[in-house]
Amino acid sequence: MEVKEKLSINAVIRYAILIAVGIILLYPLFWMIGSAFKQNIDIFGTFSIFPPPGRGTLDNFYNAWHLSRNNTILFYFGNTMRFLIPKTIFTVISCTLTAYAVARFSFPGKKIVFTTIIVTLLMPEIAFRIPIFLLFRDLGLIDTFAALYIQDIFAVNSFFVFMIIQFMRTIPRELDEAAHIDGCSAIQTLLLIITPVLKPIIITVALLTFMWGMNDFQGPLIFLNSPQNTVLSVALQRLLDGDSVIIFGEVFAAATMALIPLIAIFFAGSKYFVDGVANSGGKE
């Protein structure tokens, strides 16, 4: 009985700490959503999530929907999808193929390739922006959506390659050998045998690529410069660049609407996301 009581007390303490940390982490999100319904004067005067009684408004959402003089928020969301969908597809395919080659085959220079992956994993992305910009300028890709995803054809995201390699190392090699005995080629083995097992990590890579791409501000700001190619993250930032008084309620309303697709996509793949992250630390 004493052991059970200690275990129950430990569980209560553990869950109490987790709930407290969860509230602290989620409070800014709920405060932002609540502030989207507040008038400008009521936003920064209190820690309350909800607007004062009788002072809530939906005007912020109406004004935020018409994000600029000529376009709605849906236009900028559509521009974001124009580079984000191919970026996600190319990232998943290229990183999976690269990880499969490194994890399953022996070839000269394999250790050098894996070391290069680790080294680039430790380097900040900003270090590559200038040479990539100069290359794309010479190729005539500046102010095109291709500039934001064409490099992903070459598995440039070493973090995802490393994650898939680690996940793939948890898959028994006997599956590959059995497929080879049955006459499968290397590509057939990957597509028919390995890929179904890789489903959690593939969905994890797709989710992270989509979410990080949706939040990317620096890339679109550097490579896209015409108004018709403005994406959502840049359009949201321009709400804070006005010469007149900034209506923070509209800013939070626009951010809330931009957040809805991310939340929906995350919860749709949350099961696979947890499995992918949990198993990507495995070893042979």
C-alpha positions in Angstrom: 0.0 0.0 0.0 2.8 2.4 0.9 4.5 1.8 -2.5 1.2 2.4 -4.3 0.6 5.6 -2.3 4.1 6.9 -3.2 3.6 6.1 -6.8 0.3 7.9 -6.8 1.8 10.9 -5.1 4.7 11.0 -7.6 2.2 10.8 -10.5 0.2 13.7 -9.1 3.3 15.8 -8.7 4.5 14.9 -12.1 1.2 15.7 -13.8 0.9 18.9 -11.8 4.3 20.1 -13.1 3.4 19.1 -16.6 0.1 21.0 -16.5 1.8 24.1 -15.0 4.5 24.0 -17.7 1.8 23.5 -20.4 -0.2 26.5 -19.1 2.9 28.7 -19.2 3.7 27.6 -22.7 0.2 27.9 -24.1 -0.6 31.2 -22.4 1.0 33.4 -25.1 -1.0 31.6 -27.8 -4.3 32.0 -26.0 -3.4 35.6 -25.2 -2.8 36.3 -28.9 -6.1 34.7 -29.9 -8.0 36.6 -27.1 -6.3 39.9 -28.1 -7.6 39.4 -31.6 -11.1 40.2 -30.2 -9.9 43.2 -28.2 -9.8 46.9 -29.0 -6.4 48.4 -29.3 -6.6 50.2 -26.0 -7.4 47.0 -24.1 -4.6 44.7 -25.4 -1.6 45.7 -23.4 -3.3 47.0 -20.2 -4.0 43.6 -18.7 -2.9 40.0 -18.6 -6.4 38.8 -19.2 -7.0 36.6 -22.2 -10.6 37.7 -22.7 -11.6 41.2 -23.7 -13.4 43.4 -21.1 -17.2 42.8 -20.9 -19.0 44.6 -23.7 -15.8 45.7 -25.4 -15.1 42.6 -27.6 -15.1 43.1 -31.4 -15.0 41.1 -34.6 -13.9 44.1 -36.7 -10.3 43.0 -36.3 -11.0 39.8 -38.2 -12.8 41.7 -41.0 -10.0 44.2 -41.4 -7.3 41.5 -41.1 -9.0 39.5 -43.8 -8.6 42.5 -46.2 -4.9 42.4 -45.4 -3.9 45.0 -47.9 -5.7 47.6 -50.1 -5.8 45.2 -53.1 -5.7 41.7 -51.7 -7.2 39.5 -49.0 -5.3 37.2 -46.7 -6.4 34.3 -48.9 -4.3 35.8 -51.8 -1.1 35.7 -49.6 -2.0 32.3 -48.3 -2.3 31.1 -51.9 1.2 32.6 -52.7 2.6 30.8 -49.7 1.2 27.4 -51.0 2.8 28.1 -54.4 6.2 27.5 -52.9 5.4 25.5 -49.8 3.7 22.5 -51.5 6.6 21.8 -53.9 9.1 22.5 -51.1 7.5 19.9 -48.9 7.3 17.3 -51.7 10.9 17.8 -52.8 12.2 17.8 -49.2 10.5 14.5 -48.4 11.6 12.8 -51.6 15.2 14.0 -51.7 15.9 13.6 -47.9 14.5 10.0 -48.0 16.6 9.0 -51.0 19.7 10.5 -49.5 19.1 8.9 -46.1 18.4 5.5 -47.7 21.7 5.6 -49.6 23.7 6.6 -46.5 21.9 4.2 -44.1 21.7 1.1 -46.3 24.6 1.1 -48.7 28.4 1.0 -48.4 30.3 3.1 -50.9 33.7 5.0 -51.0 33.5 8.2 -48.9 30.4 7.2 -47.0 32.0 8.4 -43.7 32.9 11.7 -45.3 29.3 12.1 -46.6 27.9 11.4 -43.1 30.4 13.8 -41.5 29.4 16.5 -44.0 25.8 16.0 -43.0 26.6 16.4 -39.3 28.8 19.5 -40.0 26.2 21.3 -42.1 23.6 20.3 -39.4 25.6 22.5 -37.0 25.9 25.5 -39.3 23.3 28.3 -39.2 21.1 28.6 -42.3 21.9 32.3 -42.5 25.5 31.3 -43.5 24.2 30.0 -46.8 21.9 32.9 -47.7 24.4 35.1 -49.5 26.0 32.5 -51.8 22.6 31.0 -52.6 21.3 34.5 -53.4 24.2 35.2 -55.7 23.8 31.8 -57.5 20.0 32.4 -58.0 20.6 35.9 -59.2 23.0 34.6 -61.9 20.4 31.9 -62.8 17.6 34.5 -63.1 15.6 32.9 -60.3 15.2 36.0 -58.1 11.5 37.0 -57.6 10.3 33.6 -58.6 8.8 31.0 -56.2 11.2 28.4 -57.5 14.0 30.2 -55.6 12.3 29.1 -52.4 12.1 25.4 -53.2 14.5 24.4 -56.1 17.4 23.8 -53.7 15.3 21.3 -51.8 15.6 18.9 -54.7 19.2 18.3 -53.5 18.4 17.3 -49.9 19.9 20.5 -48.5 18.2 20.0 -45.1 20.7 17.9 -43.2 18.6 17.8 -40.1 15.8 15.9 -41.9 18.4 13.6 -43.6 19.9 12.8 -40.2 16.4 12.2 -38.7 15.5 9.7 -41.4 18.9 7.9 -41.2 18.4 7.4 -37.4 14.9 6.2 -38.0 16.0 3.9 -40.8 18.6 2.3 -38.5 15.7 0.9 -36.3 14.4 -1.1 -39.3 15.9 -4.6 -39.5 18.1 -5.2 -42.5 16.5 -8.6 -42.9 13.6 -6.8 -44.7 16.0 -5.5 -47.3 17.6 -9.0 -47.7 14.2 -10.7 -48.0 13.1 -8.1 -50.7 16.4 -8.7 -52.6 15.8 -12.5 -52.5 12.4 -11.9 -53.9 13.9 -10.0 -56.8 13.3 -6.4 -55.8 15.7 -3.7 -56.9 17.0 -1.1 -54.5 14.3 1.4 -55.5 11.6 -1.2 -55.3 12.8 -2.2 -51.8 12.6 1.5 -50.8 9.2 2.1 -52.3 7.5 -1.2 -51.4 9.2 -2.3 -48.2 11.0 0.6 -46.4 8.7 3.5 -47.2 5.6 2.0 -45.5 7.7 1.6 -42.3 9.1 5.1 -42.7 5.6 6.6 -42.7 5.9 8.3 -39.2 9.2 10.0 -40.0 8.1 11.0 -43.5 5.0 12.6 -42.1 7.1 14.3 -39.4 9.5 15.7 -42.0 6.5 16.9 -44.1 4.9 18.6 -41.1 8.1 20.3 -40.0 8.9 21.5 -43.5 5.4 22.9 -43.9 5.3 24.6 -40.5 8.8 26.0 -40.8 8.2 27.1 -44.4 4.9 28.8 -43.3 6.8 30.7 -40.7 9.8 31.6 -42.9 10.1 35.3 -43.2 13.7 35.8 -44.2 13.7 33.6 -47.4 10.7 35.2 -49.1 11.9 38.6 -48.0 15.3 38.0 -49.8 14.2 36.2 -52.9 10.8 37.7 -53.6 10.4 41.5 -54.2 7.3 42.1 -56.3 3.9 42.8 -54.7 2.2 40.0 -56.6 4.6 37.5 -55.1 4.2 38.5 -51.5 3.7 35.6 -49.2 1.7 35.5 -45.9 4.6 35.9 -43.5 5.9 39.1 -45.2 2.3 40.5 -45.5 1.8 40.0 -41.8 5.1 41.8 -41.0 4.0 44.8 -43.1 1.1 45.3 -40.8 3.7 46.5 -38.3 5.4 48.9 -40.7 2.7 51.5 -41.0 3.4 55.1 -40.4 0.2 55.6 -38.5 -1.0 53.9 -35.3 -0.6 50.1 -35.4 -3.8 48.3 -34.7 -2.5 45.3 -32.8 -5.9 43.7 -32.7 -5.8 43.4 -36.5 -2.2 42.0 -36.3 -3.3 39.3 -33.9 -6.4 38.5 -35.8 -4.4 38.0 -39.0 -1.8 35.9 -37.1 -4.7 33.8 -35.7 -6.1 33.1 -39.1 -2.7 32.2 -40.4 -2.2 29.8 -37.5 -5.4 27.9 -38.1 -4.1 25.8 -41.1 -0.9 25.0 -39.1 -2.9 23.8 -36.1 -5.2 21.7 -38.2 -2.4 20.0 -40.1 -0.4 19.4 -36.9 -3.3 17.7 -35.1 -4.1 15.7 -38.3 -0.6 14.2 -38.2 0.2 14.4 -34.5 0.2 10.7 -34.0 2.8 10.1 -36.6 4.7 13.2 -35.5 5.2 11.8 -32.0 6.2 8.3 -33.4 8.6 9.9 -35.8 10.4 12.0 -33.2 10.4 9.2 -30.7 12.0 6.7 -33.0 14.4 8.9 -34.9 16.9 8.6 -32.0 17.3 4.8 -32.5 20.5 3.1 -33.3 21.5 -0.1 -35.0 
